[in-house]
Amino acid sequence: MEAANVRRLTDRDIDAAIALTDLEHWGYTRADFRRLRALSPDGCFAAELNGRVVGVLTTTTYDAVAWLGAVIVSPELRGKGIGKAMMDAALDHLRAKGVRSVRLNAYLNAIPFYERLGFRREYEVIRWHGPPGTRGGLGTVRPVRLGDLEALARWDQGYFGANRRALLDRLADEVPATFLIAERRGAIQGFIVGNPSGDACEIGPWVVAPGRETVSRDLFHTVVLAAGVSEVAFSGPSANNALLEFVRELRFSEVFRALRMVWGTDEFAGDPAGIWGLGGLEKG
Ligand SMILES: CC(C)(COP(=O)(O)OP(=O)(O)OC[C@H]1O[C@@H](n2cnc3c(N)ncnc32)[C@H](O)[C@@H]1OP(=O)(O)O)[C@@H](O)C(=O)NCCC(=O)NCCS
């Protein structure tokens, strides 16, 4: 077999990227890939063989930590080194940019693939979905304002582990009505972002100061009301006990588990006790 050529992913590759990720039912939309490209224009990769896109991988960099995701190779070409070639290209690119830690959420079947490349185990992440019910929102929660974003990104950094201002800016622009913030006497307590599509809503990032479970509930029920959907899904760390309790109450179903892994230094680990919903499995 001729070797696949690993190159930058362009806007023209997005349909091919979706055709590949649809094979695994990952649910990526065009808007998702456009957002990933906008956040890291030179950090998303495609593997091409005989003029056809046969593999995809994205990276999103915050400070000196990057998240890697949407890693997939055409089923008939797996086990031939294409996945490793894309990972090598991505890790070379990130190292050259000064990234010291790379994280990802691995599907359980892919853990050995990442371990061979030097990734180490951190903790499990669980994806849930279900009908949110209607509980009504609360007055302490309000839509985000552009003037909040700088302080919000600094506050979020304490839990996420790095400053993701660029992502928060983009989400405030894309989904202003479902990007909500909770404050008490002017101090940030938490925030939530809903990304509605049809009758369903993907939730995250969703970050709340530990010990403030009522704030998490208020944010959740208010965003569900604002989104007007009958189905929601999100992924969060199994290390957040208050979150596990909340999904039990909601009677949500577990869709699958992934394992958060790290390569390089252990910096920018964040605090899972404050994380209720990831910004996305592929971007942390
Ligand atoms: C995971 C995936 C991207 C790997 O790509 P690939 O092109 O098949 O992998 P490669 O051929 O480059 O394999 C590199 C090495 O990892 C090993 N490997 C690959 N997949 C493996 C697996 N599932 N279990 C154990 N080892 C695996 C290979 O044997 C090879 O080992 P070697 O270097 O000792 O020869 C690909 O199998 C895939 O698309 N899977 C379905 C989607 C998926 O689960 N993606 C991961 C999301 S987190």
Ligand as a Chemical Component Dictionary entry (heavy atoms), coordinates in Angstrom:
data_LIG
# 
_chem_comp.id                   LIG 
_chem_comp.type                 NON-POLYMER 
_chem_comp.pdbx_formal_charge   0 
_chem_comp.three_letter_code    LIG 
# 
loop_
_chem_comp_atom.comp_id 
_chem_comp_atom.atom_id 
_chem_comp_atom.alt_atom_id 
_chem_comp_atom.type_symbol 
_chem_comp_atom.charge 
_chem_comp_atom.model_Cartn_x 
_chem_comp_atom.model_Cartn_y 
_chem_comp_atom.model_Cartn_z 
_chem_comp_atom.pdbx_ordinal 
LIG C1  C1  C 0 -7.920  3.970  16.774 1  
LIG C2  C2  C 0 -7.529  4.197  15.316 2  
LIG C3  C3  C 0 -7.596  5.675  14.988 3  
LIG C4  C4  C 0 -6.080  3.705  15.126 4  
LIG O1  O1  O 0 -5.659  3.963  13.803 5  
LIG P1  P1  P 0 -4.943  2.819  12.934 6  
LIG O2  O2  O 0 -4.503  3.409  11.680 7  
LIG O3  O3  O 0 -5.837  1.648  12.888 8  
LIG O4  O4  O 0 -3.702  2.497  13.906 9  
LIG P2  P2  P 0 -2.195  2.182  13.452 10 
LIG O5  O5  O 0 -2.224  1.154  12.374 11 
LIG O6  O6  O 0 -1.461  3.435  13.160 12 
LIG O7  O7  O 0 -1.642  1.532  14.793 13 
LIG C5  C5  C 0 -0.522  2.032  15.525 14 
LIG C6  C6  C 0 -0.179  1.019  16.593 15 
LIG O8  O8  O 0 -1.290  0.908  17.518 16 
LIG C7  C7  C 0 -1.784  -0.425 17.528 17 
LIG N1  N1  N 0 -3.241  -0.346 17.609 18 
LIG C8  C8  C 0 -4.083  0.351  16.816 19 
LIG N2  N2  N 0 -5.339  0.208  17.236 20 
LIG C9  C9  C 0 -5.285  -0.602 18.309 21 
LIG C10 C10 C 0 -6.261  -1.132 19.186 22 
LIG N3  N3  N 0 -7.552  -0.814 19.071 23 
LIG N4  N4  N 0 -5.834  -1.961 20.179 24 
LIG C11 C11 C 0 -4.535  -2.275 20.319 25 
LIG N5  N5  N 0 -3.562  -1.785 19.526 26 
LIG C12 C12 C 0 -3.931  -0.975 18.540 27 
LIG C13 C13 C 0 -1.332  -1.029 16.228 28 
LIG O9  O9  O 0 -1.238  -2.415 16.325 29 
LIG C14 C14 C 0 0.007   -0.379 16.035 30 
LIG O10 O10 O 0 0.970   -1.019 16.859 31 
LIG P3  P3  P 0 2.536   -1.135 16.413 32 
LIG O11 O11 O 0 3.027   0.277  16.321 33 
LIG O12 O12 O 0 3.142   -1.928 17.486 34 
LIG O13 O13 O 0 2.468   -1.811 15.078 35 
LIG C15 C15 C 0 -8.447  3.397  14.334 36 
LIG O14 O14 O 0 -8.384  2.041  14.657 37 
LIG C16 C16 C 0 -9.904  3.842  14.322 38 
LIG O15 O15 O 0 -10.301 4.697  13.525 39 
LIG N6  N6  N 0 -10.740 3.244  15.198 40 
LIG C17 C17 C 0 -12.173 3.567  15.282 41 
LIG C18 C18 C 0 -12.400 4.978  15.816 42 
LIG C19 C19 C 0 -11.833 5.151  17.212 43 
LIG O16 O16 O 0 -12.128 4.390  18.119 44 
LIG N7  N7  N 0 -11.003 6.208  17.371 45 
LIG C20 C20 C 0 -10.416 6.538  18.648 46 
LIG C21 C21 C 0 -11.263 7.555  19.316 47 
LIG S1  S1  S 0 -10.639 7.943  20.924 48 
# 
loop_
_chem_comp_bond.comp_id 
_chem_comp_bond.atom_id_1 
_chem_comp_bond.atom_id_2 
_chem_comp_bond.value_order 
_chem_comp_bond.pdbx_ordinal 
LIG C1  C2  SING 1  
LIG C2  C3  SING 2  
LIG C2  C4  SING 3  
LIG C2  C15 SING 4  
LIG C4  O1  SING 5  
LIG O1  P1  SING 6  
LIG P1  O2  DOUB 7  
LIG P1  O3  SING 8  
LIG P1  O4  SING 9  
LIG O4  P2  SING 10 
LIG P2  O5  DOUB 11 
LIG P2  O6  SING 12 
LIG P2  O7  SING 13 
LIG O7  C5  SING 14 
LIG C5  C6  SING 15 
LIG C6  O8  SING 16 
LIG C6  C14 SING 17 
LIG O8  C7  SING 18 
LIG C7  N1  SING 19 
LIG C7  C13 SING 20 
LIG N1  C8  SING 21 
LIG N1  C12 SING 22 
LIG C8  N2  DOUB 23 
LIG N2  C9  SING 24 
LIG C9  C10 SING 25 
LIG C9  C12 DOUB 26 
LIG C10 N3  SING 27 
LIG C10 N4  DOUB 28 
LIG N4  C11 SING 29 
LIG C11 N5  DOUB 30 
LIG N5  C12 SING 31 
LIG C13 O9  SING 32 
LIG C13 C14 SING 33 
LIG C14 O10 SING 34 
LIG O10 P3  SING 35 
LIG P3  O11 DOUB 36 
LIG P3  O12 SING 37 
LIG P3  O13 SING 38 
LIG C15 O14 SING 39 
LIG C15 C16 SING 40 
LIG C16 O15 DOUB 41 
LIG C16 N6  SING 42 
LIG N6  C17 SING 43 
LIG C17 C18 SING 44 
LIG C18 C19 SING 45 
LIG C19 O16 DOUB 46 
LIG C19 N7  SING 47 
LIG N7  C20 SING 48 
LIG C20 C21 SING 49 
LIG C21 S1  SING 50 
# 
